[in-house]
Amino acid sequence: MNKEHGESLSHYLEYYGKIGPSAAAVDPAITAFTSPEMVIEYGKPGKRQKYHYKFKPPMGPGQARKRLEEMHQEAKAGLDLSDITINTFNPDKSLLLTLLIGTAIQAWIAVVDPLFIAKHMPRLTGLLARTVLPSVGAAITWENAGTAAKLLVLVPWYFLHLIEVVTCLFPLFRRYNTKNGFVQIIYFFGTLSIGVYMWAHLKRQGESLEKEMVAKKEGPKGH
């Protein structure tokens, strides 16, 4: 079985069988194919499970290829999977500039002397010295207050962007078949750094390629 066939079977299991993607992707294989039903086995050796798909109406002579292709397209549409594959990173100048500036600011906050922060943000660090430091048992010093101020900025920043990675970026990897490890790493850390600016670039690129694909299928329009 080739890789594409295995992916199609995993999509059948996900969409029609309501089986989780992780389980559906473990060595799916057709073990029985008759007019009324198709049986797909999946799972690790010794723990294989079976999914029975009933053809409605039953499969007629010479219909297998067409029916399976229709099922494949229906499953991909239902799972929000695209025919487009994106395994390259092609940023524009605006994205690169945003990524550079955003990363530089975060790096500066991470390495700057806490006393510098305390000196230039006395109200914030004073508030942290009176509230946060005693609650965590830290010594009440300007240095610790400056460190707390830095964490107050960076921790929520990365936490919120991590949520975007899980809820926005990972689904785009799946939709656009982005499996190149290097490209995934770029988008992952880029999204941690600048959030929506990064994953939205992947989304726009995918949508643009999808429009091009549709235009090619439709062919040139007459005037």
C-alpha positions in Angstrom: 0.0 0.0 0.0 1.4 3.4 -0.9 1.4 6.3 1.4 -1.4 8.2 -0.3 -3.7 5.1 -0.1 -3.0 4.8 3.6 -3.8 8.5 4.2 -7.1 8.0 2.3 -8.0 5.1 4.6 -7.2 7.1 7.7 -9.5 9.9 6.4 -12.3 7.3 5.9 -11.8 6.1 9.5 -11.8 9.7 10.9 -14.7 11.0 8.9 -17.0 8.0 8.5 -16.0 6.0 11.6 -15.5 9.0 13.9 -12.2 7.6 15.0 -9.5 9.9 16.3 -6.7 11.0 13.9 -3.9 9.4 15.9 -5.6 6.0 16.1 -6.8 6.2 12.4 -3.3 6.8 11.2 -1.8 3.6 12.6 -1.4 1.2 9.6 -4.9 1.3 8.2 -5.5 -1.5 5.6 -8.5 -2.8 3.7 -9.0 -6.5 4.8 -12.3 -7.1 3.1 -14.1 -5.5 0.2 -17.5 -6.7 -1.0 -20.6 -5.2 -2.6 -22.3 -4.4 0.7 -19.3 -3.3 2.8 -15.7 -2.5 3.2 -13.6 -3.6 6.3 -10.7 -1.5 7.4 -8.3 -2.7 10.0 -6.1 -0.3 11.9 -3.9 -0.2 15.0 -0.7 -1.7 16.3 0.1 -5.5 15.8 -1.8 -7.5 18.4 -4.2 -4.6 19.0 -5.8 -4.3 15.6 -9.4 -3.1 15.4 -11.9 -3.3 12.6 -14.2 -0.7 11.1 -17.1 -1.8 8.9 -18.3 0.7 6.3 -21.7 -0.2 4.7 -22.1 0.9 1.1 -25.4 2.6 0.6 -26.5 1.7 -2.0 -24.4 -1.5 -2.3 -21.4 -1.3 -4.6 -22.3 -2.2 -8.2 -20.0 -3.8 -10.8 -17.3 -1.4 -12.0 -18.2 1.3 -9.4 -15.4 0.8 -6.9 -13.0 3.4 -8.2 -15.6 6.1 -8.6 -17.3 5.5 -5.3 -14.0 5.4 -3.4 -12.9 8.7 -5.0 -16.2 10.3 -4.1 -15.8 9.0 -0.5 -12.2 10.4 -0.5 -13.3 13.9 -1.6 -16.2 13.9 0.8 -14.0 12.8 3.7 -11.4 15.5 3.0 -14.0 18.2 2.7 -15.6 17.1 6.0 -12.3 17.1 7.7 -11.3 20.5 6.2 -8.3 19.0 4.4 -7.0 20.7 1.3 -5.5 19.2 -1.9 -2.7 21.8 -1.5 0.6 20.9 0.0 2.8 23.6 1.6 6.3 22.5 2.6 8.2 25.8 2.0 8.5 29.0 3.8 8.2 32.0 1.6 7.9 35.2 3.7 7.4 38.6 2.4 9.4 41.6 3.6 6.6 42.8 5.9 6.5 39.4 7.8 10.3 39.3 8.0 10.4 42.8 9.4 7.7 42.0 12.0 9.4 38.8 13.0 12.8 40.6 13.3 11.4 43.5 15.4 9.2 41.3 17.6 12.0 38.8 18.3 14.5 41.5 19.0 12.2 43.2 21.5 11.5 39.9 23.3 15.3 39.1 23.4 16.0 42.5 24.8 13.4 42.1 27.6 14.9 38.6 28.4 18.5 39.8 28.7 18.2 43.4 30.0 19.4 44.0 33.5 16.4 43.8 35.9 17.7 46.9 37.7 17.2 48.8 34.4 13.6 47.8 34.3 13.2 48.7 38.0 14.7 52.1 37.4 12.5 53.0 34.4 9.3 51.3 35.6 9.3 52.2 39.3 5.5 52.1 39.8 5.1 48.6 38.3 8.2 47.1 40.0 7.1 48.8 43.3 3.7 47.2 43.0 5.3 43.8 42.3 7.7 44.2 45.2 4.7 44.8 47.5 2.4 42.0 46.2 4.0 39.3 44.1 7.4 38.9 45.7 6.0 38.3 49.2 3.4 35.9 47.9 6.1 33.7 46.3 8.5 34.0 49.2 11.1 35.9 47.2 13.4 38.5 48.7 12.0 42.0 48.3 14.7 43.6 46.2 14.7 45.9 43.2 16.5 43.2 41.2 13.8 40.6 42.0 11.1 43.2 41.2 12.7 43.9 37.9 12.8 40.2 37.1 9.2 39.8 38.1 8.3 42.7 35.7 10.1 40.9 32.8 8.3 37.7 33.6 5.0 39.6 33.7 5.5 40.5 30.1 7.1 37.4 28.6 5.1 34.6 30.3 1.6 35.7 29.2 3.0 36.6 25.8 4.3 33.1 25.1 1.4 31.4 26.8 -1.2 33.2 24.6 0.9 32.5 21.5 1.2 28.9 22.5 -2.5 28.7 22.5 -2.5 30.1 18.9 0.0 27.4 18.0 -2.3 24.7 19.1 -5.6 26.1 18.0 -4.6 27.9 14.8 -1.2 26.8 13.5 -1.4 23.0 14.0 -4.8 22.8 12.2 -3.2 24.7 9.2 -0.3 22.2 9.2 -2.9 19.5 8.9 -5.1 21.3 6.3 -2.2 22.1 4.0 -0.3 18.9 4.5 2.7 20.7 5.9 5.0 17.9 7.0 8.5 19.3 6.4 10.1 19.5 9.9 12.2 22.5 9.1 9.2 24.5 7.9 7.1 23.4 10.9 9.9 24.6 13.3 10.0 28.0 11.6 6.3 28.5 11.8 6.2 27.2 15.4 8.8 29.5 16.8 7.6 32.3 14.6 4.1 32.0 16.0 5.4 31.9 19.6 7.2 35.1 18.8 4.7 37.2 16.8 1.4 35.2 17.0 -1.2 35.7 14.3 1.2 37.5 11.9 3.0 34.2 11.4 0.2 31.6 11.1 -1.9 34.0 9.1 0.8 34.0 6.5 0.5 30.2 6.1 -3.3 30.6 5.8 -3.1 33.3 3.2 -0.5 31.3 1.2 -2.8 28.2 1.3 -5.9 30.1 0.3 -4.0 31.7 -2.6 -2.8 28.3 -3.9 -6.3 26.9 -3.6 -7.7 29.7 -5.7 -5.0 29.1 -8.3 -5.8 25.4 -8.3 -9.5 26.1 -8.8 -8.8 28.5 -11.6 -6.7 25.9 -13.4 -9.4 23.3 -13.1 -12.0 25.7 -14.5 -9.7 26.7 -17.3 -9.6 30.0 -19.3 -13.0 31.8 -19.4 -14.3 33.0 -22.7 -14.8 36.8 -23.2 
